[in-house]
Amino acid sequence: MSMYICFNPKKMKYFINSILFLLFFSCKPVIVENTATYFGGEIVNPRSNFVLLLKDEKVFDTLLLDKNNRFIAEYQSLDEGLYTFKHGLEFQYIYLEPTDSVLVRLNTWDFDESIVFSGKGSSKNEFLINLFLQNEVEEETMFHYFNLNEDLFQTKIDSLTEVRENIYQGFITNELAISEGFQKLSNAAIHFPIYRLKEVYPYYYKNTHQLNEFPEVSEIFYGYRDGINLNETSLLSFYPYQNYVINYLYNISYQLKEKDSTKSNLTVNVLNAVIENISSEEIKNTLLKRIVVNDFLKSERTCTIDNEKLTIFLKNCTDEAYVSQVQNLVNDSKFVENDKPIPNFDVVSYNNKTDNIIDITKNNKSVIYFWSTEYMSSDYLVSRIKFLEQKHPSILFIGIQMTPEYLNVLTEPKLKTLDINKQFKLTDTSFANNFLTSRYPRIIILDNNGLVVNGFTYLDSKNLGQELNKLEIN
C-alpha cells in the first residue's frame, strides 16, 4: 500500500491560477471570462495515449494526449460532482465544479503518490488525495489493533477520526467557500473508512482470539448507524461509501448466521440483507452483482453459484447487463469440464504465428491463464506469474491476453519481462471465446495428458497454490 505523503501546496489567488493555466497550455486561446470548466494535465511515462473521465462509473469523455503527453478539455454547463479520471489501469477521484480549471500531473510509475493538482479547484482535490493516502496507512496500521477490547479499540478509532478531522480543518481554513456537495463528500471520505473498521471489528476480534462466537458489542459502539443513509445514490461510485455498506451488510449477516442455525449460508444472508435494507434499485443491483460474483470466485475448487443464490440474484436484480454477466459466468464455468480433455482452440503468438492450445501444452502439466487489463494491473499480473513460475518450475504457465488490442506485451514495461514464448493473443474467431463470454479472467489447469484438473479458477484463489502442489506430485 502507498505511504502517506502530505503535499503542502502553496495557495494561489485565482488570477495566478489562470496565468499558470494559460502558460501550461499556451496553444489555447486567451480566456477573457471563465464561464466553462476545464480539466487537463500531463502524464509522465504514459501507458496509453488517452485519459478517461468517468461519471458514476460510466465514461464521460475520452481525452487524447498530445505529443508532449498533455491533455485538456473544456466543458460548458458541467454538473458539479465526483468524477474519476483513469489512465491505463490506475484511477483516482476528482471533484469538479462549474468554472473550475483543474490541472493534474502524475507519473504512472508511482501513480497515487505522484499526483499533484494545480489551478482553480485544485485544493479540494489535494484534500481528497491526502485523505485517500491517509486511509491506506490506517488500513495497514489498524489490523494490529483488532485484538483490543471494545473500549481500547474505540480509543484508536477516536484517534484516527481526530487526525482526519484535522486534515479537513487545515483544508477549510484556506477556503473561501465550500459547496454543499463537497461538504457531503468530505464527510463521507472522513468517516466511512472509520465506520467500516468498526463493522469488521467483531469478525477480526473473534479470529484473533480464536473464539467460537462474536464478542458482545455495545449499542453505543454502533451509534453512528442511525445517521447513515444506505440508499445514497450520489455516493455509489465512491469506494469508501460502497465498501462501508458492503461490510455493514456482511456484519449483520454474520451475526444472523451465528444466532439462527437455519441461516447458515452467509452469502444467502447477505443477498437477503441487501434486499431488506436497500431500496435504491441502482445500489441494490450493484451490490447483488458484487456479492454473487465474489461468492462465485471464492468457491472451493471450481467456481460455481448454487441454485439458491442464483435464484435470489435473478429474482431481485433488475439490471439486464448484470444479469447477463452473471449468467455468462455460470455458463462459462460449465463449458470446460473437469477430468475431460480441454476443448482445442487457436491462439496467436506475438510473432503473429497461429498455434493451438493442445500442441502448446502437449505432455506438460499446464496452467493456462486468460487475462485482461480491465480486471488486473500489469504489475500484479507479472509479479504473480513470476512468483508461481518460481514456486512451481515443473508446470508450464501459458498466458493468453483476451483483449490484445489494449496492451502490447512486447513494449509494455512490465509485461515485456515475461517469457514472450509463453504469451499469446486470443483472436475473435478462436473457439475459446465460447467459454469466455463474461470476459472475466480465468485459469484452466491441465495434467500432462491434457485432461482438465480445474476448469475455472483464478490468480487470486487462496486454493491455487495447494492445487498446483498437488498437480506437481501426481
Secondary structure, DSSP 8 states (H G I E B T S, - for coil): -------------HHHHHHHHHHHTTTS---SS--SEEEEEEEES-SSSEEEEEETTEEEEEEE--TTSEEEEEESS---EEEEEEETTEEEEEEE-TT-EEEEEEEGGGHHHH-EEESTTHHHHHHHHHHHHHHHHHHHHHTTSTTS-HHHHHHHHHHHHHHHHHHHHHHHHT-S---HHHHHHHHHHHHHHHHHHHHHHHHHHHHHTT-SS-----TGGGGGGGG--TT-GGGTT-HHHHHHHHHHHHHHHHHHHHH-TT---HHHHHHHHHHHH---HHHHHHHHHHHHHHHHHT-SSS----HHHHHHHHHH---HHHHHHHHHHHHHHHHS-TTSB----EEEETTS-EEEHHHHHTTS-EEEEEE-TTTS-HHHHHHHHHHHHHH-TTSEEEEEES-TTT--TTTSTTGGGS-GGGEEE--TT-GGGGG-TT---EEEEE-TTSBEEEEEE-TT-TTHHHHHHHHHH-
